[in-house]
């Protein structure tokens, strides 16, 4: 009996110690993430000098830039990773006008995860219908958002203008600006110097190319590891939030989607949580719809965090593209979800797709291949005609 009573506190102490070590590891990984984003910007500058615009000429067409965002995110399965890389690329000279469609594409690409998760219910017809509709409502909303907002952006530049204004307020010339303290530059200098030393021995532009590749590799590794650790630390709490908040209404559902995604740093994780619950009938499509919109907002935190790694002349544009990701998702919610005649369009799209997929599983392959492969290729072909 005494042995049992003494074992419990020891176990609790070990658990607390393990939790603290995990949080310290998360803090270290965030530091590495910031250093990696800075390395990408430095690498592009070293590799291209003043010719960065020529380097990105292949993506001068917004349709191609959009496709790069879709395909890259679909392959990596993380919009957080892709947008962090885009922040670094913007700091290295990628034009904002090209980066914006890439960010929009990342929103579409990340929705592939929830569609793949729904396939776990494919053996049970009714469960699969519910899960597939819950997954594709995310896809449908993001595709509709791009279809509406990309033409508006090309014509009137609302995202570029608003993000530039907000970024100017946050990193302006005022004496209270944190950018004047160069806090991040000083903090990240040791890691930056280490990465520069590791690649600086290479001749010519190759040191810059190597720095870009190292930065991208570190971002891929770090975002994956942060997600894995945070899932271990937070998924239990996330599930509690999920059950207590999603059913209360759209505002609560969006808030919980945002909060959980911020906690686990991955919209893929949040959609992976909600889709099986929708398949089993715990949550309705209406509830899942609001929740996934919140996850779109929550996933923007990683790019905003990454933007703090950029200092100097590039700080403004780096923060601007991170804000574009946030503003895009907020504006999409305002235009689609808050307008009654558009609100149900993604739901109807998802329900139609789910009914077709339930009848014939070939529609699943056709949908995934069409949205994430055939459609992007078709857009490339059409763009070459103009």
Number of C-alpha atoms within 10 A of each C-alpha: 6 6 7 8 9 10 12 11 11 11 11 11 12 12 12 12 12 12 15 12 12 17 16 12 15 18 13 13 19 19 17 21 27 25 28 32 29 31 32 30 28 24 29 27 21 20 21 17 13 12 12 19 15 13 13 15 12 10 21 15 16 19 21 23 23 28 26 22 26 29 20 19 27 23 12 15 21 27 31 29 27 29 29 32 24 28 34 33 27 29 33 29 24 24 19 21 17 20 25 27 27 28 29 28 29 29 33 28 30 31 30 24 21 28 25 15 20 25 15 16 19 18 10 11 14 17 21 25 26 27 30 33 33 33 33 28 31 30 26 20 29 26 20 17 22 21 12 14 21 21 12 13 18 15 9 11 14 17 24 19 14 15 23 20 14 16 21 17 13 17 18 17 12 12 9 11 13 14 21 14 11 13 13 16 18 11 13 18 13 12 17 20 13 12 18 18 13 14 18 17 10 13 9 11 16 16 20 26 21 22 27 29 16 19 27 22 12 20 26 20 15 21 21 17 15 23 19 15 17 17 19 13 16 15 19 11 12 21 15 11 16 23 15 13 19 23 17 11 13 20 14 19 27 24 20 26 32 24 21 26 26 20 21 24 26 32 31 24 20 32 27 18 17 26 30 25 19 24 25 15 14 13 20 18 22 16 21 27 25 24 30 30 26 29 29 30 24 28 32 28 22 21 28 23 15 28 29 20 27 30 21 12 9 18 21 25 24 31 29 29 32 28 23 28 26 22 19 26 24 15 15 20 21 12 16 19 20 11 11 10 9 14 17 17 17 24 21 14 16 25 20 15 20 26 18 15 22 22 11 10 12 11 17 20 10 13 16 14 13 15 17 18 16 14 13 20 15 11 14 17 13 11 13 10 6 6
